[in-house]
Amino acid sequence: MNEWPDGWNDSSRGREGRGRDASRPDPTRVMPHTSAPGVPPQTRGPGQGSGYGQGGPGYDPGYGQPQDGYDSGYNEGQVYGGRGGGRGDYDDRPRPDWRRRSKWTLITLVVVVLAWSIGTYFWADSKLRREVDLSIVEDRPEGGDGTNYLIVGSDSREGMSQQEKKDLHTGGPTDEGRTDSIMILHVGSNGNTMISLPRDSDVEIPSFTGSESGKRYPAQGKHTKINATYAMDGPELLVRTVEHNTGLKIDHYAEIGFGGFAKIVDAVGGVEMDIPRDIKDEKSGADLKKGKQTLDGKDALAFVRTRYALPGSDLDRTKNQQKFLSALANQTATPSTILNPFKLYPTMGAGLDTLKVDKDMSLWNVASMFWAMKGVSGGDGKSMNMPIAGSAPGGNLQWDKAKVKQLVNQLNNDEKVTVTSNR
């Protein structure tokens, strides 16, 4: 026997639990609060009724509503950290700003590259041996357009061990050196021009002031081979002699010795050359076969020094020197060398340690010089020997004065060089 609260009977119970087809209770009805017999009614706080459902006995319209300032902490059907339905609210997280990240990555990369470039520049600039003082050269001709470099390869053994001298077949007991190659490189807007001055060229020794003694030496009309002037008083007298005999002002001077030359070649991994004929020369140590091959420092030095095994002797040697220097510059100024610090620093270190330049020459001038030599090898310029007229007394080579004058005029005016050399 069931006793139901007032107002309830079997019909109000509905048919819940009586089968699938039974009617369902009305979900909008709210069960009133009931108490078992003998249980005292429960009391509630102020403003709360004894009933739960709206419209039931004791219903308080304020019940169930949050009081002012009160937070029960109850979350209706939501998972903390997510939206309703229990889904994590990942969409509310800030999305990555890839444009901003890309910008800062690019800025960081630029700063790193800039810092590396500046550091490399000052490191390399500090290694330049600015030992040649062109300010003591007297009676200088007026300068023209473009820039003229006097590039000298000396047979100096400075810094070489006895074993290196033996391996490279340099011979000689002295470190003072002589010029083994002399070139004028003109850098201008109408193409670059590389002109070799054969070491046996006949020149007049002008008046000059000793680079170390400061003593004044008057002109005596004496003629000699051009490389002898370097042995007499070094780079300053060589520049003075070239300017006096050509009328072309030399803006910068660069010189490298045997040891530095071989080290540069080895640092870039050798230089590929197409040797036109078999070359075997005991004095230079050359033993090369005809055809394309990669020359290391030892073979490269032997190649540019060889003259006795060549039909044209010194004139053929100057041509080989031009070809090799252009090929070396072309291989050095490549991304595989410049962008690879493991090749760049050894190459720059090997070259700059033995490169003697004038006191006003900057690292930018050195770079311009190498890029110009690369341009000549790439067809953007011209390479030639100084025009030769024949033999001078004593067996020296006599320049063609008319052609030399025309050549110098074209260089001073920065015109395209049309003068040719027949040898």
C-alpha positions as CSV (number, residue, x, y, z in Angstrom):
1,M,0.0,0.0,0.0
2,N,1.5,3.2,-1.1
3,E,0.7,6.5,0.3
4,W,1.1,9.4,-2.1
5,P,1.4,13.0,-1.3
6,D,-1.6,15.2,-1.4
7,G,-2.7,15.8,-4.9
8,W,-1.1,12.7,-6.3
9,N,-2.8,9.5,-7.4
10,D,-2.3,6.6,-9.7
11,S,-3.4,8.7,-12.7
12,S,-0.9,11.4,-11.9
13,R,1.9,8.8,-11.8
14,G,1.4,8.2,-15.5
15,R,2.5,4.9,-17.0
16,E,6.2,5.2,-16.6
17,G,7.9,1.9,-16.7
18,R,4.8,0.1,-18.0
19,G,6.0,-0.7,-21.5
20,R,7.2,0.8,-24.7
21,D,3.9,2.2,-25.7
22,A,3.1,3.8,-22.4
23,S,2.8,7.5,-22.4
24,R,5.8,9.6,-21.2
25,P,5.7,12.0,-18.4
26,D,5.4,15.7,-19.1
27,P,9.0,17.0,-18.9
28,T,7.7,20.5,-18.1
29,R,6.2,19.5,-14.9
30,V,8.3,19.9,-11.8
31,M,8.1,17.6,-8.8
32,P,7.2,19.4,-5.7
33,H,9.2,18.9,-2.6
34,T,8.0,16.0,-0.5
35,S,8.6,14.9,3.0
36,A,8.2,11.6,4.6
37,P,5.8,11.3,7.4
38,G,7.2,12.5,10.6
39,V,10.0,14.4,9.0
40,P,9.9,18.1,9.9
41,P,9.9,20.5,6.9
42,Q,13.3,21.8,5.9
43,T,13.9,25.4,6.3
44,R,15.7,27.6,3.8
45,G,17.5,30.8,3.8
46,P,15.8,34.1,3.5
47,G,14.1,34.7,0.2
48,Q,13.8,31.0,-0.5
49,G,10.6,29.0,-0.6
50,S,9.9,25.5,0.5
51,G,9.0,24.4,-3.0
52,Y,11.1,23.9,-6.1
53,G,8.8,24.0,-9.1
54,Q,7.2,27.2,-10.3
55,G,3.6,27.3,-9.4
56,G,4.0,24.8,-6.6
57,P,3.3,25.5,-3.0
58,G,5.8,27.8,-1.4
59,Y,7.3,28.8,-4.7
60,D,9.7,31.7,-4.3
61,P,10.4,33.5,-7.6
62,G,13.9,34.5,-6.3
63,Y,14.9,31.0,-5.5
64,G,17.6,29.5,-7.8
65,Q,18.7,32.9,-9.0
66,P,22.2,34.1,-8.1
67,Q,22.3,36.7,-5.4
68,D,24.2,39.9,-6.0
69,G,27.9,39.4,-5.8
70,Y,27.5,35.6,-5.5
71,D,29.3,33.2,-7.8
72,S,28.6,29.5,-7.2
73,G,31.4,28.5,-9.6
74,Y,28.9,26.1,-11.3
75,N,29.3,25.8,-15.1
76,E,26.2,24.8,-16.9
77,G,27.1,21.9,-19.2
78,Q,30.5,23.2,-20.1
79,V,34.0,21.8,-19.8
80,Y,36.4,24.2,-18.4
81,G,38.7,25.5,-21.1
82,G,36.2,24.7,-23.8
83,R,32.9,25.6,-25.2
84,G,29.6,24.0,-24.5
85,G,29.2,20.4,-25.5
86,G,32.6,19.4,-24.0
87,R,34.7,20.5,-27.0
88,G,38.1,22.0,-26.3
89,D,38.1,25.7,-27.3
90,Y,41.2,25.5,-29.4
91,D,39.8,28.2,-31.8
92,D,40.2,30.8,-29.0
93,R,44.0,30.3,-28.9
94,P,45.9,33.1,-30.7
95,R,46.9,31.9,-34.2
96,P,50.6,32.1,-35.2
97,D,51.4,35.3,-37.1
98,W,53.5,33.9,-39.9
99,R,54.0,37.2,-41.5
100,R,55.5,38.7,-38.3
101,R,57.6,35.6,-37.7
102,S,59.0,35.7,-41.3
103,K,59.8,39.4,-41.0
104,W,61.8,38.9,-37.8
105,T,63.5,35.9,-39.2
106,L,64.5,37.9,-42.3
107,I,65.7,40.8,-40.1
108,T,67.8,38.4,-37.9
109,L,69.3,36.9,-41.0
110,V,70.2,40.3,-42.5
111,V,71.8,41.4,-39.2
112,V,73.9,38.2,-39.0
113,V,75.1,38.5,-42.6
114,L,75.8,42.2,-42.2
115,A,77.8,41.5,-39.0
116,W,79.7,38.7,-40.7
117,S,80.5,40.9,-43.7
118,I,81.7,43.8,-41.6
119,G,83.8,41.5,-39.5
120,T,85.3,39.8,-42.5
121,Y,86.1,43.2,-44.2
122,F,88.0,44.6,-41.2
123,W,89.8,41.3,-40.7
124,A,90.9,41.2,-44.3
125,D,91.7,44.9,-44.4
126,S,94.0,44.5,-41.4
127,K,96.0,41.9,-43.3
128,L,96.9,44.0,-46.3
129,R,100.6,44.9,-46.4
130,R,100.5,48.5,-47.3
131,E,104.3,48.9,-47.7
132,V,104.7,50.8,-51.0
133,D,104.8,54.6,-50.8
134,L,103.9,56.1,-54.1
135,S,104.0,59.6,-52.7
136,I,107.8,59.6,-53.1
137,V,107.5,58.9,-56.9
138,E,108.3,62.2,-58.6
139,D,107.4,63.9,-61.9
140,R,104.2,62.0,-62.3
141,P,102.0,62.3,-65.4
142,E,98.5,63.6,-65.1
143,G,95.8,61.0,-64.4
144,G,93.1,60.1,-66.8
145,D,89.8,58.3,-66.6
146,G,89.5,54.9,-65.1
147,T,92.0,53.2,-62.7
148,N,95.4,51.8,-63.5
149,Y,97.0,49.0,-61.5
150,L,100.5,47.9,-61.8
151,I,100.5,44.1,-60.9
152,V,103.8,42.5,-60.2
153,G,104.8,38.9,-59.6
154,S,108.1,38.8,-57.9
155,D,110.4,35.8,-57.3
156,S,110.8,36.8,-53.7
157,R,111.3,33.8,-51.4
158,E,110.1,35.7,-48.3
159,G,108.5,33.4,-45.8
160,M,109.4,30.2,-47.6
161,S,111.2,27.3,-45.9
162,Q,114.2,25.6,-47.5
163,Q,112.0,22.6,-48.4
164,E,109.4,24.9,-50.0
165,K,112.1,26.6,-52.1
166,K,113.3,23.2,-53.2
167,D,109.8,21.9,-54.0
168,L,108.9,25.0,-56.0
169,H,112.2,25.2,-57.8
170,T,112.7,28.8,-56.8
171,G,116.4,28.6,-56.2
172,G,118.4,31.7,-55.3
173,P,119.8,32.6,-51.9
174,T,118.1,36.0,-51.5
175,D,114.7,37.2,-50.4
176,E,115.0,40.5,-52.1
177,G,113.5,39.2,-55.3
178,R,113.1,40.4,-58.9
179,T,110.1,40.9,-61.0
180,D,109.1,37.8,-62.8
181,S,106.0,39.4,-64.4
182,I,104.8,43.0,-64.8
183,M,101.3,43.9,-66.0
184,I,99.2,47.1,-66.3
185,L,95.5,46.5,-65.6
186,H,93.2,49.3,-66.7
187,V,89.7,49.3,-65.2
188,G,87.3,51.5,-67.0
189,S,83.7,51.9,-68.3
190,N,84.5,50.7,-71.8
191,G,86.0,47.4,-70.9
192,N,89.1,46.3,-68.9
193,T,92.5,46.0,-70.5
194,M,95.4,43.8,-69.3
195,I,98.8,44.7,-70.8
196,S,101.9,42.6,-70.1
197,L,105.3,44.3,-70.0
198,P,107.9,41.7,-70.9
199,R,110.7,41.6,-68.4
200,D,113.3,42.1,-71.2
201,S,111.6,45.4,-72.3
202,D,114.2,48.1,-72.9
203,V,113.5,51.2,-70.8
204,E,115.3,54.4,-69.8
205,I,116.1,54.8,-66.1
206,P,114.7,58.2,-65.0
207,S,115.9,60.4,-62.2
208,F,114.5,59.2,-58.8
209,T,114.8,59.5,-55.1
210,G,115.9,56.4,-53.2
211,S,113.0,54.8,-51.4
212,E,115.0,54.0,-48.3
213,S,118.1,56.3,-48.5
214,G,116.2,59.4,-49.7
215,K,119.2,60.1,-51.9
216,R,118.6,61.9,-55.2
217,Y,119.7,60.0,-58.3
218,P,119.8,62.2,-61.5
219,A,118.9,60.8,-64.9
220,Q,121.9,59.6,-67.0
221,G,120.1,58.4,-70.1
222,K,121.0,54.8,-69.2
223,H,118.8,52.0,-70.6
224,T,118.3,48.6,-69.0
225,K,115.7,45.8,-68.8
226,I,112.6,46.8,-67.0
227,N,112.9,44.2,-64.3
228,A,116.3,45.5,-63.3
229,T,114.8,48.7,-62.0
230,Y,112.9,46.7,-59.4
231,A,116.1,45.1,-58.2
232,M,117.8,48.6,-58.1
233,D,115.3,50.4,-55.8
234,G,112.1,48.3,-55.4
235,P,108.5,49.0,-56.3
236,E,108.8,52.8,-56.2
237,L,111.5,53.0,-58.9
238,L,109.6,50.4,-61.0
239,V,106.5,52.6,-60.9
240,R,108.6,55.7,-61.7
241,T,110.2,53.9,-64.7
242,V,106.8,52.7,-66.1
243,E,105.3,56.1,-65.8
244,H,108.4,57.8,-67.4
245,N,108.5,55.4,-70.4
246,T,104.7,55.2,-71.1
247,G,103.2,58.5,-69.8
248,L,100.5,56.6,-68.0
249,K,99.9,57.3,-64.4
250,I,99.8,54.3,-62.1
251,D,97.1,54.6,-59.4
252,H,97.8,51.5,-57.4
253,Y,100.5,48.9,-57.0
254,A,100.0,45.2,-56.1
255,E,102.7,42.6,-55.8
256,I,102.7,38.9,-54.8
257,G,105.6,36.5,-54.3
258,F,106.2,32.9,-55.2
259,G,105.0,31.5,-51.9
260,G,101.8,33.4,-51.7
261,F,100.9,32.6,-55.3
262,A,101.2,28.9,-54.8
263,K,99.2,29.1,-51.5
264,I,96.3,30.9,-53.2
265,V,96.1,28.3,-55.9
266,D,96.0,25.5,-53.4
267,A,93.5,27.3,-51.2
268,V,90.9,27.4,-54.0
269,G,91.5,23.7,-54.8
270,G,93.6,24.3,-57.9
271,V,92.9,26.1,-61.2
272,E,91.8,24.4,-64.4
273,M,93.9,25.3,-67.5
274,D,94.0,24.1,-71.1
275,I,97.7,23.6,-71.8
276,P,98.3,24.1,-75.5
277,R,101.4,21.9,-75.7
278,D,103.5,19.6,-73.6
279,I,105.9,21.6,-71.4
280,K,109.0,20.3,-69.8
281,D,111.4,22.8,-68.2
282,E,114.1,21.9,-65.7
283,K,114.6,25.5,-64.5
284,S,111.0,26.1,-63.6
285,G,110.3,22.5,-62.7
286,A,107.4,22.3,-65.2
287,D,106.4,18.8,-66.5
288,L,102.9,19.3,-68.0
289,K,101.0,17.4,-70.7
290,K,98.9,19.0,-73.4
291,G,95.2,19.3,-72.6
292,K,92.8,20.4,-69.9
293,Q,93.9,19.7,-66.3
294,T,93.8,21.2,-62.8
295,L,97.0,22.7,-61.7
296,D,97.9,22.8,-58.0
297,G,100.1,25.5,-56.5
298,K,103.4,23.8,-57.5
299,D,102.4,23.1,-61.1
300,A,100.8,26.5,-61.5
301,L,103.9,28.3,-60.4
302,A,106.0,26.3,-62.7
303,F,103.6,27.0,-65.6
304,V,103.7,30.8,-65.2
305,R,107.5,30.8,-64.8
306,T,108.4,28.7,-67.8
307,R,110.0,30.6,-70.7
308,Y,112.9,28.5,-72.0
309,A,110.7,25.7,-73.2
310,L,108.4,28.1,-75.1
311,P,109.0,29.1,-78.8
312,G,108.4,32.8,-78.0
313,S,110.3,32.7,-74.8
314,D,109.3,35.7,-72.5
315,L,106.5,36.9,-74.9
316,D,104.9,33.5,-74.7
317,R,105.3,33.4,-71.0
318,T,103.5,36.7,-70.5
319,K,100.6,35.3,-72.4
320,N,100.5,32.3,-70.2
321,Q,100.7,34.5,-67.1
322,Q,97.7,36.5,-68.3
323,K,95.6,33.4,-69.0
324,F,96.4,31.9,-65.7
325,L,95.8,35.0,-63.6
326,S,92.4,35.6,-65.3
327,A,91.5,31.9,-64.7
328,L,92.6,32.2,-61.0
329,A,90.5,35.4,-60.5
330,N,87.6,33.7,-62.3
331,Q,87.7,30.7,-60.0
332,T,88.3,32.8,-56.8
333,A,85.4,35.1,-57.4
334,T,82.7,32.4,-57.5
335,P,79.9,31.6,-55.0
336,S,81.5,28.3,-54.1
337,T,84.5,30.2,-52.7
338,I,82.9,33.5,-51.5
339,L,80.0,31.8,-49.7
340,N,82.1,29.0,-48.2
341,P,84.0,30.3,-45.2
342,F,86.1,27.1,-45.2
343,K,87.5,28.2,-48.6
344,L,87.1,31.9,-48.4
345,Y,89.2,32.5,-45.3
346,P,92.1,30.3,-46.3
347,T,92.1,31.9,-49.8
348,M,92.0,35.4,-48.5
349,G,94.6,34.6,-45.8
350,A,97.0,33.0,-48.2
351,G,96.7,35.9,-50.6
352,L,96.6,38.9,-48.2
353,D,99.5,37.6,-46.1
354,T,101.9,37.9,-49.1
355,L,100.2,40.7,-51.1
356,K,102.2,44.0,-51.0
357,V,100.2,47.1,-52.0
358,D,100.6,50.8,-51.9
359,K,99.6,52.7,-48.8
360,D,96.4,54.2,-50.4
361,M,95.0,50.9,-51.7
362,S,91.9,49.7,-50.0
363,L,90.3,46.3,-49.8
364,W,87.7,47.6,-52.2
365,N,90.5,48.4,-54.7
366,V,91.8,44.9,-54.3
367,A,88.4,43.4,-55.0
368,S,87.9,45.7,-58.0
369,M,91.2,44.5,-59.4
370,F,90.3,40.8,-59.1
371,W,86.8,41.3,-60.6
372,A,88.4,43.2,-63.5
373,M,90.8,40.3,-64.1
374,K,87.8,37.9,-64.0
375,G,86.1,40.1,-66.5
376,V,89.0,39.9,-68.9
377,S,88.9,36.1,-68.8
378,G,85.2,36.2,-69.4
379,G,85.5,38.2,-72.6
380,D,84.6,41.6,-71.0
381,G,87.9,43.2,-71.9
382,K,91.2,42.7,-73.7
383,S,94.5,41.2,-72.9
384,M,97.7,41.9,-74.9
385,N,101.4,42.5,-74.7
386,M,102.9,45.9,-74.9
387,P,103.4,46.6,-78.7
388,I,106.9,45.5,-79.7
389,A,108.9,47.1,-82.7
390,G,111.8,44.7,-82.6
391,S,115.1,44.3,-80.7
392,A,117.0,47.1,-79.0
393,P,120.8,47.2,-78.6
394,G,121.9,44.6,-76.1
395,G,119.1,42.2,-77.1
396,N,116.3,43.8,-75.2
397,L,112.8,44.2,-76.6
398,Q,112.1,47.7,-78.1
399,W,108.5,49.0,-77.7
400,D,106.7,50.4,-80.6
401,K,106.6,54.1,-79.5
402,A,103.8,55.2,-81.9
403,K,101.5,52.3,-80.8
404,V,102.4,52.8,-77.1
405,K,101.4,56.5,-77.4
406,Q,98.1,55.6,-79.1
407,L,97.4,53.0,-76.5
408,V,98.1,55.3,-73.6
409,N,95.8,58.0,-75.1
410,Q,92.9,55.4,-75.4
411,L,93.5,54.3,-71.7
412,N,93.6,57.9,-70.4
413,N,90.4,58.8,-72.3
414,D,88.8,55.5,-71.1
415,E,88.1,54.5,-74.7
416,K,87.8,51.0,-76.1
417,V,91.3,49.8,-76.9
418,T,91.8,49.2,-80.6
419,V,95.6,49.0,-80.5
420,T,97.0,45.6,-81.2
421,S,100.3,43.9,-80.6
422,N,101.9,41.8,-83.3
423,R,103.8,39.6,-80.8
